[in-house]
Amino acid sequence: MTSQPRIKPSRHPASGRGPAAPAYDPYRASARFLGAMVWVVAVGLLFCAGQGVRYLAHHVQADDLDRETRRLYVSVLGEDIGQSPFGRLQFEQGKLTAQRRIGLDPLSVIEALGGPAMDSLRLESLTVDRRSATATGFFGPHEERFDDYLAALDENEKYEFRLTRREQALGGVSFSLSVELR
Protein backbone atom coordinates (compact mmCIF):
# COMPACT_ATOMS: atom_id res chain seq x y z
CA MET A 1 0.00 0.00 0.00
CA THR A 2 1.32 3.36 -0.89
CA SER A 3 1.12 6.13 1.51
CA GLN A 4 0.09 9.50 0.42
CA PRO A 5 2.02 12.53 1.66
CA ARG A 6 0.32 14.37 4.37
CA ILE A 7 -0.51 17.99 3.88
CA LYS A 8 0.15 20.11 6.87
CA PRO A 9 -2.75 22.18 7.96
CA SER A 10 -2.15 25.86 7.55
CA ARG A 11 -1.87 27.96 10.59
CA HIS A 12 -3.67 31.20 10.70
CA PRO A 13 -1.49 34.07 12.01
CA ALA A 14 -4.29 35.40 14.07
CA SER A 15 -4.43 32.18 16.02
CA GLY A 16 -1.10 33.01 17.56
CA ARG A 17 0.68 30.05 16.15
CA GLY A 18 3.15 30.23 13.24
CA PRO A 19 5.07 33.12 11.79
CA ALA A 20 3.70 36.57 12.29
CA ALA A 21 2.78 38.75 9.34
CA PRO A 22 5.48 41.32 8.45
CA ALA A 23 4.69 44.74 9.65
CA TYR A 24 3.73 47.18 6.89
CA ASP A 25 6.03 50.16 6.80
CA PRO A 26 4.61 52.88 4.53
CA TYR A 27 7.87 54.87 4.43
CA ARG A 28 9.89 51.88 3.28
CA ALA A 29 7.29 51.05 0.61
CA SER A 30 7.29 54.65 -0.59
CA ALA A 31 11.09 54.69 -0.74
CA ARG A 32 11.08 51.50 -2.86
CA PHE A 33 8.42 52.96 -5.14
CA LEU A 34 10.34 56.22 -5.56
CA GLY A 35 13.58 54.34 -6.28
CA ALA A 36 11.88 52.26 -8.97
CA MET A 37 10.25 55.39 -10.38
CA VAL A 38 13.65 57.16 -10.61
CA TRP A 39 15.06 54.21 -12.59
CA VAL A 40 12.06 54.12 -14.95
CA VAL A 41 12.29 57.88 -15.54
CA ALA A 42 16.07 57.65 -16.12
CA VAL A 43 15.64 54.84 -18.68
CA GLY A 44 12.80 56.79 -20.34
CA LEU A 45 14.94 59.94 -20.57
CA LEU A 46 17.84 57.96 -22.09
CA PHE A 47 15.43 56.48 -24.65
CA CYS A 48 14.05 59.94 -25.52
CA ALA A 49 17.57 61.36 -25.80
CA GLY A 50 18.55 58.54 -28.19
CA GLN A 51 15.47 59.17 -30.32
CA GLY A 52 16.27 62.89 -30.37
CA VAL A 53 19.82 62.24 -31.59
CA ARG A 54 18.44 59.85 -34.23
CA TYR A 55 15.87 62.42 -35.36
CA LEU A 56 18.51 65.14 -35.57
CA ALA A 57 20.79 62.94 -37.73
CA HIS A 58 17.90 62.09 -40.09
CA HIS A 59 16.84 65.75 -40.23
CA VAL A 60 20.36 66.86 -41.21
CA GLN A 61 20.53 64.13 -43.86
CA ALA A 62 17.11 65.11 -45.28
CA ASP A 63 18.19 68.77 -45.43
CA ASP A 64 21.34 67.78 -47.34
CA LEU A 65 19.28 65.73 -49.80
CA ASP A 66 16.80 68.59 -50.30
CA ARG A 67 19.62 71.07 -50.88
CA GLU A 68 21.35 68.78 -53.41
CA THR A 69 18.07 68.02 -55.20
CA ARG A 70 17.29 71.72 -55.47
CA ARG A 71 20.79 72.36 -56.84
CA LEU A 72 20.22 69.73 -59.54
CA TYR A 73 16.80 71.16 -60.44
CA VAL A 74 18.29 74.66 -60.68
CA SER A 75 21.10 73.37 -62.91
CA VAL A 76 18.54 71.89 -65.33
CA LEU A 77 15.54 74.24 -65.10
CA GLY A 78 17.14 77.55 -64.13
CA GLU A 79 16.69 79.60 -60.98
CA ASP A 80 12.87 79.61 -61.14
CA ILE A 81 12.10 75.91 -60.64
CA GLY A 82 8.41 76.47 -59.81
CA GLN A 83 6.13 74.57 -57.45
CA SER A 84 6.53 71.17 -59.14
CA PRO A 85 10.01 70.83 -60.62
CA PHE A 86 9.66 67.08 -61.16
CA GLY A 87 6.48 67.63 -63.18
CA ARG A 88 8.25 70.30 -65.19
CA LEU A 89 11.11 67.88 -65.91
CA GLN A 90 8.58 65.30 -67.11
CA PHE A 91 7.01 67.93 -69.36
CA GLU A 92 10.38 68.88 -70.87
CA GLN A 93 11.26 65.22 -71.39
CA GLY A 94 7.88 64.69 -73.08
CA LYS A 95 8.61 67.56 -75.48
CA LEU A 96 11.98 66.03 -76.36
CA THR A 97 10.37 62.61 -76.88
CA ALA A 98 7.73 64.15 -79.15
CA GLN A 99 10.44 65.82 -81.23
CA ARG A 100 12.18 62.48 -81.55
CA ARG A 101 9.02 60.91 -82.93
CA ILE A 102 8.57 63.79 -85.35
CA GLY A 103 12.09 63.76 -86.73
CA LEU A 104 15.76 63.51 -85.88
CA ASP A 105 16.80 64.21 -82.31
CA PRO A 106 19.41 66.99 -82.43
CA LEU A 107 21.06 65.97 -79.17
CA SER A 108 21.64 62.39 -80.26
CA VAL A 109 23.01 63.61 -83.63
CA ILE A 110 25.47 65.85 -81.78
CA GLU A 111 26.37 62.94 -79.52
CA ALA A 112 26.99 60.68 -82.52
CA LEU A 113 29.13 63.34 -84.21
CA GLY A 114 31.18 64.11 -81.12
CA GLY A 115 31.64 60.58 -79.81
CA PRO A 116 34.68 59.43 -81.83
CA ALA A 117 36.19 62.91 -82.31
CA MET A 118 37.65 63.55 -78.86
CA ASP A 119 38.91 67.14 -78.81
CA SER A 120 39.65 67.50 -82.54
CA LEU A 121 36.12 68.43 -83.64
CA ARG A 122 34.51 71.86 -83.63
CA LEU A 123 30.90 71.70 -84.79
CA GLU A 124 29.96 75.03 -86.35
CA SER A 125 26.34 74.41 -87.35
CA LEU A 126 23.71 71.70 -87.33
CA THR A 127 20.53 72.00 -89.38
CA VAL A 128 17.92 69.38 -88.59
CA ASP A 129 14.92 68.57 -90.82
CA ARG A 130 12.34 65.84 -90.34
CA ARG A 131 14.36 63.06 -91.96
CA SER A 132 17.87 64.43 -92.35
CA ALA A 133 20.40 66.84 -90.94
CA THR A 134 23.37 68.77 -92.21
CA ALA A 135 26.41 69.33 -90.03
CA THR A 136 29.29 71.65 -90.83
CA GLY A 137 32.43 71.91 -88.81
CA PHE A 138 36.17 71.97 -88.50
CA PHE A 139 38.45 69.05 -87.67
CA GLY A 140 41.95 69.86 -86.53
CA PRO A 141 44.78 70.23 -85.74
CA HIS A 142 45.36 66.53 -86.54
CA GLU A 143 44.17 66.42 -90.18
CA GLU A 144 45.57 62.94 -90.64
CA ARG A 145 42.99 61.55 -88.20
CA PHE A 146 40.01 62.89 -90.19
CA ASP A 147 39.69 59.70 -92.27
CA ASP A 148 39.73 57.65 -89.03
CA TYR A 149 36.99 59.93 -87.72
CA LEU A 150 34.85 59.27 -90.83
CA ALA A 151 35.44 55.51 -90.46
CA ALA A 152 34.29 55.69 -86.84
CA LEU A 153 31.15 57.56 -87.93
CA ASP A 154 30.40 54.77 -90.45
CA GLU A 155 30.25 52.32 -87.54
CA ASN A 156 27.35 54.22 -85.95
CA GLU A 157 24.30 51.94 -85.85
CA LYS A 158 21.65 54.66 -85.66
CA TYR A 159 22.76 57.25 -88.25
CA GLU A 160 24.29 57.21 -91.69
CA PHE A 161 26.85 59.95 -92.30
CA ARG A 162 27.88 61.07 -95.84
CA LEU A 163 30.66 63.50 -96.50
CA THR A 164 29.35 66.25 -98.81
CA ARG A 165 32.24 68.76 -98.60
CA ARG A 166 35.87 68.53 -97.57
CA GLU A 167 38.32 71.42 -97.80
CA GLN A 168 41.77 71.90 -96.41
CA ALA A 169 41.73 74.86 -94.08
CA LEU A 170 44.34 76.55 -91.97
CA GLY A 171 45.54 73.84 -89.59
CA GLY A 172 42.78 71.30 -90.30
CA VAL A 173 39.86 70.20 -92.44
CA SER A 174 36.62 72.12 -92.97
CA PHE A 175 33.80 69.69 -93.75
CA SER A 176 30.10 69.23 -94.27
CA LEU A 177 28.20 66.00 -93.53
CA SER A 178 24.68 64.90 -94.31
CA VAL A 179 23.03 62.78 -91.62
CA GLU A 180 20.10 60.38 -92.04
CA LEU A 181 18.55 57.58 -90.03
CA ARG A 182 19.65 54.09 -91.02
Backbone torsions as a table, in degrees:
resi	resn	phi	psi	omega
1	MET	NA	135.0	-179.7
2	THR	-93.6	143.1	-179.8
3	SER	-100.2	139.9	179.0
4	GLN	-91.6	144.7	179.8
5	PRO	-66.3	144.7	-179.5
6	ARG	-89.2	136.5	177.7
7	ILE	-94.3	127.2	-179.6
8	LYS	-74.3	138.0	176.3
9	PRO	-69.6	142.0	-179.1
10	SER	-76.3	148.0	179.3
11	ARG	-105.6	130.9	179.5
12	HIS	-82.8	131.2	-177.0
13	PRO	-62.8	-27.3	-178.7
14	ALA	-72.1	-17.5	-178.0
15	SER	-76.7	-10.7	176.6
16	GLY	94.4	-8.7	178.4
17	ARG	-105.7	147.9	177.9
18	GLY	89.9	-177.0	-176.5
19	PRO	-70.8	147.5	-179.5
20	ALA	-84.7	149.7	178.4
21	ALA	-66.0	140.7	179.6
22	PRO	-65.6	146.9	-179.2
23	ALA	-76.2	136.7	179.9
24	TYR	-83.2	121.9	179.2
25	ASP	-113.9	105.8	-175.6
26	PRO	-64.8	-29.4	-179.5
27	TYR	-70.8	-40.2	178.7
28	ARG	-67.2	-40.5	179.1
29	ALA	-65.5	-40.8	178.5
30	SER	-65.4	-39.3	179.1
31	ALA	-64.2	-41.7	176.8
32	ARG	-63.1	-43.3	-180.0
33	PHE	-62.5	-45.3	179.5
34	LEU	-65.4	-37.7	177.0
35	GLY	-62.7	-44.7	178.1
36	ALA	-65.2	-38.6	-179.7
37	MET	-64.8	-39.0	178.4
38	VAL	-61.9	-43.7	178.5
39	TRP	-64.0	-42.5	179.7
40	VAL	-63.7	-44.1	179.1
41	VAL	-64.7	-41.1	179.9
42	ALA	-62.9	-44.5	178.8
43	VAL	-64.9	-41.3	177.9
44	GLY	-62.2	-41.6	178.3
45	LEU	-65.9	-40.4	176.3
46	LEU	-62.1	-41.5	177.8
47	PHE	-62.1	-45.6	179.5
48	CYS	-64.4	-39.6	178.1
49	ALA	-63.2	-42.0	177.6
50	GLY	-62.6	-41.7	178.3
51	GLN	-66.5	-36.1	177.8
52	GLY	-64.7	-43.1	177.6
53	VAL	-63.1	-42.0	178.6
54	ARG	-62.7	-44.4	179.1
55	TYR	-62.8	-43.0	-179.6
56	LEU	-62.0	-43.1	179.2
57	ALA	-62.7	-43.8	179.2
58	HIS	-67.0	-36.2	179.1
59	HIS	-65.0	-43.2	178.4
60	VAL	-63.9	-42.5	178.8
61	GLN	-63.8	-42.2	179.0
62	ALA	-65.4	-38.3	176.8
63	ASP	-63.5	-41.4	177.4
64	ASP	-62.0	-43.4	179.0
65	LEU	-64.3	-42.4	177.7
66	ASP	-62.0	-43.2	-179.7
67	ARG	-63.8	-44.2	-179.4
68	GLU	-67.9	-38.9	177.8
69	THR	-64.4	-42.7	178.2
70	ARG	-62.8	-40.7	178.5
71	ARG	-60.4	-41.4	178.4
72	LEU	-66.6	-42.4	177.6
73	TYR	-61.5	-42.7	179.9
74	VAL	-64.7	-37.4	179.9
75	SER	-66.6	-27.0	-179.0
76	VAL	-95.5	-44.0	-171.6
77	LEU	-99.8	-10.6	-175.5
78	GLY	95.9	179.4	-174.2
79	GLU	-65.0	-35.5	179.5
80	ASP	-90.1	91.9	-176.4
81	ILE	-86.8	-13.0	176.9
82	GLY	80.4	-174.0	-177.7
83	GLN	-78.4	-31.1	-177.2
84	SER	-129.4	79.4	-176.9
85	PRO	-65.4	-32.7	179.3
86	PHE	-65.7	-41.3	177.2
87	GLY	-64.1	-37.1	178.0
88	ARG	-67.2	-37.8	175.6
89	LEU	-63.0	-41.2	177.8
90	GLN	-63.0	-39.3	178.6
91	PHE	-62.9	-46.2	179.8
92	GLU	-63.8	-40.2	178.2
93	GLN	-65.5	-37.3	176.9
94	GLY	-64.0	-38.1	176.8
95	LYS	-64.0	-42.5	179.0
96	LEU	-65.2	-38.4	178.7
97	THR	-66.0	-39.3	178.2
98	ALA	-64.3	-40.6	177.6
99	GLN	-62.9	-36.5	-180.0
100	ARG	-65.2	-37.7	178.7
101	ARG	-70.7	-30.9	-178.7
102	ILE	-75.8	-41.4	-177.0
103	GLY	-161.8	-155.7	179.7
104	LEU	-68.3	144.7	176.6
105	ASP	-90.0	114.3	-176.2
106	PRO	-60.0	-36.6	-178.5
107	LEU	-66.9	-39.7	179.8
108	SER	-72.4	-29.3	174.8
109	VAL	-66.1	-44.0	177.7
110	ILE	-62.7	-40.1	178.0
111	GLU	-62.7	-43.6	179.9
112	ALA	-65.4	-37.8	178.3
113	LEU	-68.8	-40.2	-174.5
114	GLY	-85.8	-16.0	-176.0
115	GLY	-55.3	-58.3	-176.3
116	PRO	-83.9	-2.2	-170.8
117	ALA	-84.7	-21.8	-173.3
118	MET	58.9	-125.4	-176.7
119	ASP	-103.8	10.4	-176.1
120	SER	-87.6	-10.7	-173.3
121	LEU	-102.1	136.2	170.4
122	ARG	-126.9	108.5	-179.3
123	LEU	-83.2	120.8	-175.9
124	GLU	-94.2	-35.5	177.4
125	SER	-155.4	153.2	176.1
126	LEU	-141.2	118.9	177.9
127	THR	-111.2	122.1	-175.3
128	VAL	-114.8	125.6	172.2
129	ASP	-105.0	-169.8	179.4
130	ARG	-64.4	-45.9	-172.9
131	ARG	-111.8	-12.7	-175.8
132	SER	-145.0	171.9	178.3
133	ALA	-145.8	157.0	176.3
134	THR	-127.3	126.4	-179.4
135	ALA	-118.6	132.3	173.9
136	THR	-121.1	147.1	-178.3
137	GLY	-170.0	-169.9	-178.3
138	PHE	-132.0	134.3	178.2
139	PHE	-119.7	120.6	-179.8
140	GLY	-178.2	171.0	6.3
141	PRO	-86.1	-0.7	-177.2
142	HIS	-96.3	81.1	-176.5
143	GLU	-62.7	-29.6	-176.7
144	GLU	-66.9	-19.4	179.1
145	ARG	-88.5	-1.7	-177.0
146	PHE	-63.9	-40.5	178.6
147	ASP	-65.6	-35.5	175.3
148	ASP	-65.2	-36.5	177.6
149	TYR	-63.3	-45.2	178.2
150	LEU	-63.0	-38.9	178.3
151	ALA	-65.1	-38.0	178.0
152	ALA	-68.0	-35.8	176.5
153	LEU	-66.1	-33.5	178.8
154	ASP	-65.6	-22.7	179.9
155	GLU	-82.3	-4.8	178.9
156	ASN	-65.8	130.5	-175.6
157	GLU	-83.7	-21.5	-174.4
158	LYS	-93.9	-37.7	-174.8
159	TYR	-120.7	152.0	173.6
160	GLU	-110.1	124.4	-178.6
161	PHE	-108.9	131.9	176.8
162	ARG	-124.8	130.2	178.9
163	LEU	-77.3	120.6	-179.8
164	THR	-106.8	-20.6	178.7
165	ARG	-153.0	136.6	177.2
166	ARG	-143.0	121.2	179.7
167	GLU	-135.2	139.5	175.0
168	GLN	-72.4	130.5	178.1
169	ALA	-124.2	176.9	-177.8
170	LEU	-63.9	104.8	176.1
171	GLY	81.3	16.0	179.6
172	GLY	177.6	-156.4	-177.2
173	VAL	-126.6	127.0	172.1
174	SER	-93.7	134.7	-172.4
175	PHE	-142.7	165.6	173.5
176	SER	-139.3	133.7	-179.0
177	LEU	-124.4	143.3	169.1
178	SER	-102.2	142.4	-173.9
179	VAL	-126.3	131.7	176.4
180	GLU	-139.5	158.7	174.1
181	LEU	-70.6	144.8	176.3
182	ARG	-77.2	NA	NA
